């Protein structure tokens, strides 16, 4: 269910980032298990976290949606990030990540189902996701949500597979 600029599921809210989220994102990315399959596989520097929040706000302003903070409804804690990234080639793809303490609780499946429903409401089809084939947990989540492998070694990158949902 979507309320204005938020995605709401049974246990989660994806809301726009705010400046105060930057240090929380830095802390979240400090865990090597969290950042090992994300972007350049490095912890998030404070200036990069601030830039990420700035770009997310710009996407929200321009497109009406983007990437935001994943917050548990029960306690209000920021536990991850999710939404739609625009890699610069005219496409957009679903992205998500949770802190390690939130893994294996079904939150990833719930989050991904909410993102797919959001995409359907917005007419985003197919829903794209890129993932490192060694990231078994994320590959499992994508397949469980109905995504299918569209291209192994996407664009010649051995560390990236393209998955599609719908369309």
VEXNUBA-599762 format. One line per field, with one value per residue: residue number from 0; y, z negated, x negated of N, C-alpha, C in turn; residue in one letter. Coordinates in steps of 0.1 Angstrom, whole numbers, always signed. Atoms other than C-alpha are relative to their C-alpha. Layout:
BEGIN
pos = (NUM,...)
n.y = (Y,...)
n.z = (Z,...)
n.x = (X,...)
ca.y = (Y,...)
ca.z = (Z,...)
ca.x = (X,...)
c.y = (Y,...)
c.z = (Z,...)
c.x = (X,...)
code = (a,...)
END
This chain:
BEGIN
pos = (0,1,2,3,4,5,6,7,8,9,10,11,12,13,14,15,16,17,18,19,20,21,22,23,24,25,26,27,28,29,30,31,32,33,34,35,36,37,38,39,40,41,42,43,44,45,46,47,48,49,50,51,52,53,54,55,56,57,58,59,60,61,62,63,64,65,66,67,68,69,70,71,72,73,74,75,76,77,78,79,80,81,82,83,84,85,86,87,88,89,90,91,92,93,94,95,96,97,98,99,100,101,102,103,104,105,106,107,108,109,110,111,112,113,114,115,116,117,118,119,120,121,122,123,124,125,126,127,128,129,130,131,132,133,134,135,136,137,138,139,140,141,142,143,144,145,146,147,148,149,150,151,152,153,154,155,156,157,158,159,160,161,162,163,164,165,166)
n.y = (-12,-12,-13,-12,+4,+11,+13,+6,+15,+4,-3,-9,-12,-5,-14,-7,-2,-14,-2,+8,+14,+3,+7,+14,+7,+3,+11,+12,+4,+4,+14,+5,+9,-9,-7,+9,+1,-13,-10,+3,+9,-8,-7,-13,-11,-10,-9,+8,+2,-13,-1,+10,-6,-11,+5,+7,-11,-6,+9,-1,-12,+1,+11,+3,+12,+2,+8,-6,+7,+11,-2,+10,-7,+3,-8,-12,+0,+2,+13,+3,-9,+6,-9,+2,-8,-3,+1,-9,+5,-2,+10,-1,+14,+2,+2,+2,+6,-1,+3,+15,+4,+2,+11,+13,-2,-2,-14,-2,+5,-10,-13,+2,+0,-14,-7,+5,-5,-14,-1,+3,-12,-11,+4,+3,+14,+9,-5,+5,+1,+6,+6,+9,+14,+6,-4,+10,-4,-9,+8,+7,-10,-3,+11,+3,-10,+1,-5,+10,-4,-5,+0,+3,-8,-11,-9,+5,-1,+14,-1,-6,+7,-8,+7,-8,+4,-5,-6)
n.z = (+0,-1,+6,-5,-5,+8,-3,+13,+0,+13,+10,-5,-7,-8,-1,-5,+9,+5,+2,+12,-3,-6,+9,+1,-11,+1,+10,-6,-10,+6,+1,-12,-6,-7,-12,-9,-13,-4,-7,-1,+11,+10,+10,-5,+6,+4,-11,-10,+6,-2,-15,-3,+5,-9,-13,+3,+1,-13,-7,+5,-6,-15,-4,+10,+8,-1,+10,+14,+12,+5,+14,+6,+5,+15,+8,-7,-3,-14,-1,-13,-11,-11,-10,-14,-4,-14,-2,-10,-14,-4,+7,+14,+6,+14,+8,+14,+9,+14,+9,+2,+11,-5,-10,+3,+7,-10,-3,-14,-8,+2,-6,-14,-4,+0,-11,-12,+0,-3,-14,-7,+1,-8,-14,-3,-4,+11,+11,-2,+12,-2,+12,-1,+1,+13,+11,+0,+7,-8,-11,+5,+2,-13,-6,+8,-3,-14,-9,-7,-5,-14,-7,+8,-3,-6,-7,+1,+14,+5,+13,-1,-8,-2,+2,-3,+5,-8,-13)
n.x = (-8,+8,-6,+8,+13,+4,-5,-3,-3,-5,+9,+10,-3,+11,-3,+11,+11,+2,+14,+4,+3,+14,+9,-6,+4,+14,+1,-5,+9,+13,+0,+5,-10,-10,+5,+8,-6,-6,+8,+14,+2,+7,-9,-5,+6,-10,-3,-7,-14,-7,-3,-10,-12,-3,-5,-13,-10,-1,-8,-13,-6,-2,-8,-11,+5,+14,+5,-2,+3,-9,-2,-10,-11,-1,+9,+5,+14,+5,+6,+5,-3,-7,-7,+3,+12,+1,+14,+5,-2,-14,-8,-1,-1,-3,+12,-4,+10,-3,+11,+1,-9,-13,+0,-7,-13,-10,-1,+5,-11,-11,+5,+0,-14,-5,+6,-6,-14,+2,+4,-12,-9,+6,+2,+14,+0,+2,+8,+13,+9,+13,+5,+12,-5,+5,-9,-10,-12,-7,-5,-11,-11,-5,-7,-12,-9,-4,+10,+7,+13,-1,+13,+12,+11,-6,+9,+14,+5,-2,-5,-13,-10,-12,-12,-12,-13,-11,+3)
ca.y = (+0,+34,+66,+97,+92,+62,+25,+7,-31,-50,-44,-19,+17,+29,+67,+94,+98,+128,+143,+126,+92,+97,+86,+56,+46,+48,+26,+1,-1,-6,-42,-61,-86,-57,-39,-70,-71,-34,-10,-10,-34,-8,+8,+40,+71,+100,+123,+95,+88,+126,+125,+94,+112,+143,+123,+103,+136,+149,+117,+120,+155,+147,+113,+111,+80,+68,+52,+57,+45,+12,+16,-10,+1,-14,+6,+32,+21,+25,-10,-6,+11,+3,+17,+23,+34,+49,+36,+63,+43,+53,+22,+19,-11,-22,-20,-31,-40,-46,-46,-81,-82,-80,-109,-142,-127,-125,-88,-90,-110,-85,-55,-70,-78,-42,-29,-51,-40,-4,-9,-24,+6,+29,+9,+1,-31,-51,-46,-50,-61,-66,-89,-106,-143,-151,-133,-164,-148,-120,-144,-165,-135,-125,-159,-164,-131,-142,-127,-147,-146,-125,-122,-138,-117,-86,-63,-85,-81,-116,-102,-90,-109,-92,-104,-93,-95,-91,-76)
ca.z = (+0,+9,-11,+7,+9,-14,-7,-36,-42,-73,-92,-72,-59,-31,-35,-20,-34,-56,-64,-98,-81,-67,-99,-102,-67,-73,-104,-85,-57,-81,-84,-58,-53,-43,-19,-3,+26,+29,+54,+50,+20,-3,-35,-28,-35,-52,-21,+1,-23,-21,+17,+18,-3,+19,+51,+36,+28,+63,+78,+55,+67,+104,+106,+75,+62,+58,+30,-7,-42,-53,-88,-110,-119,-154,-166,-140,-136,-102,-91,-55,-21,+8,+39,+75,+87,+121,+133,+160,+191,+191,+171,+135,+112,+78,+51,+14,-15,-52,-82,-92,-124,-102,-79,-80,-94,-61,-59,-26,-10,-24,-12,+23,+26,+17,+43,+70,+61,+61,+96,+108,+96,+114,+146,+143,+163,+164,+130,+133,+106,+109,+85,+79,+87,+55,+34,+29,+4,+28,+58,+37,+28,+64,+76,+48,+58,+94,+110,+137,+149,+181,+187,+169,+168,+176,+200,+197,+159,+144,+110,+123,+134,+147,+134,+146,+132,+155,+189)
ca.x = (+0,-13,-6,-19,-56,-57,-54,-37,-37,-25,-57,-77,-75,-97,-98,-119,-154,-161,-195,-195,-196,-231,-250,-225,-233,-270,-266,-245,-270,-299,-289,-310,-281,-258,-281,-297,-273,-264,-279,-317,-315,-329,-315,-295,-315,-296,-299,-286,-256,-248,-250,-228,-202,-204,-200,-171,-153,-160,-145,-115,-109,-114,-97,-75,-94,-129,-149,-142,-147,-132,-118,-102,-67,-69,-99,-106,-142,-159,-168,-177,-171,-148,-132,-140,-175,-182,-216,-219,-210,-173,-162,-152,-156,-145,-171,-169,-190,-186,-208,-220,-199,-168,-177,-158,-126,-107,-112,-131,-102,-77,-97,-102,-65,-57,-81,-66,-31,-43,-58,-25,-5,-29,-30,-66,-70,-90,-105,-142,-168,-205,-222,-256,-250,-270,-244,-223,-199,-190,-187,-164,-142,-140,-130,-105,-89,-85,-116,-133,-169,-169,-206,-236,-267,-247,-265,-296,-299,-305,-294,-260,-229,-197,-164,-129,-94,-64,-62)
c.y = (+12,+12,+11,-5,-11,-13,-7,-15,-3,+4,+11,+13,+3,+15,+7,+2,+14,+1,-8,-15,-3,-8,-15,-9,-4,-11,-13,-6,-4,-15,-6,-10,+8,+6,-10,-2,+13,+8,-5,-9,+6,+6,+13,+11,+11,+9,-7,-2,+13,+2,-9,+6,+12,-5,-7,+11,+6,-10,+0,+12,-1,-11,-4,-13,-1,-11,+7,-9,-10,+1,-10,+8,-1,+10,+13,+0,-2,-13,-3,+11,-8,+10,-3,+9,+2,+0,+9,-4,+1,-11,+4,-14,+1,-2,-1,-5,+3,-3,-15,-4,-1,-11,-12,+1,+2,+14,+3,-4,+10,+13,-2,-1,+14,+8,-4,+5,+15,+2,-2,+12,+12,-3,-2,-15,-1,+6,-7,+0,-5,-5,-8,-14,-7,+4,-9,+4,+10,-7,-8,+9,+3,-11,-3,+11,+0,+6,-12,+6,+4,+0,-2,+9,+13,+10,-4,+0,-14,+1,+6,-8,+9,-9,+9,-6,+7,+5,-10)
c.z = (+0,-5,+4,+4,-8,+6,-14,+2,-15,-11,+3,+6,+8,+2,+6,-10,-5,-4,-12,+2,+4,-10,-2,+12,+0,-10,+6,+10,-6,-2,+13,+7,+7,+12,+10,+14,+5,+7,+1,-11,-11,-10,+7,-8,-3,+12,+11,-5,+2,+14,+4,-4,+9,+13,-1,-1,+14,+9,-5,+6,+15,+4,-9,-8,+3,-10,-13,-11,-3,-15,-5,-7,-15,-8,+6,+3,+15,+1,+14,+10,+10,+9,+14,+3,+15,+4,+11,+14,+4,-7,-15,-6,-15,-7,-15,-7,-14,-9,-4,-11,+5,+11,-6,-9,+10,+4,+15,+10,+0,+7,+16,+6,+1,+12,+13,+1,+3,+15,+8,+0,+8,+14,+4,+3,+12,-11,+1,-14,+5,-13,+3,-1,-13,-12,+0,-7,+9,+13,-4,-2,+13,+7,-7,+3,+15,+11,+7,+6,+15,+7,-11,+5,+8,+5,-2,-14,-6,-14,+0,+9,+0,-2,+3,-6,+9,+13,+9)
c.x = (-9,+7,-9,-13,-6,+6,+2,+4,+5,-10,-10,+6,-13,+3,-12,-11,+1,-15,-5,-3,-14,-9,+6,-4,-15,-2,+5,-9,-14,-1,-4,+11,+11,-5,-7,+6,+6,-11,-15,-5,-8,+10,+4,-7,+11,+4,+8,+15,+8,+4,+12,+14,+5,+5,+14,+11,+2,+9,+15,+7,+3,+10,+12,-3,-15,-4,+2,-4,+10,+0,+10,+11,+1,-8,-4,-15,-2,-8,-6,+4,+8,+7,-4,-12,+1,-15,-6,+2,+15,+9,+1,+1,+2,-13,+5,-12,+4,-12,+0,+10,+15,+1,+7,+12,+11,+2,-4,+11,+11,-3,+1,+14,+6,-5,+6,+14,-1,-3,+13,+9,-5,-2,-14,-1,-10,-8,-13,-8,-13,-5,-13,+5,-5,+8,+13,+13,+8,+6,+12,+13,+6,+8,+13,+11,+4,-9,-6,-13,+2,-14,-11,-11,+5,-10,-15,-6,+2,+6,+15,+9,+12,+12,+12,+12,+10,-5,-5)
code = (x,x,x,x,x,x,x,x,x,x,x,x,x,x,x,x,x,x,x,x,x,x,x,x,x,x,x,x,x,x,x,x,x,x,x,x,x,x,x,x,x,x,x,x,x,x,x,x,x,x,x,x,x,x,x,x,x,x,x,x,x,x,x,x,x,x,x,x,x,x,x,x,x,x,x,x,x,x,x,x,x,x,x,x,x,x,x,x,x,x,x,x,x,x,x,x,x,x,x,x,x,x,x,x,x,x,x,x,x,x,x,x,x,x,x,x,x,x,x,x,x,x,x,x,x,x,x,x,x,x,x,x,x,x,x,x,x,x,x,x,x,x,x,x,x,x,x,x,x,x,x,x,x,x,x,x,x,x,x,x,x,x,x,x,x,x,x)
END
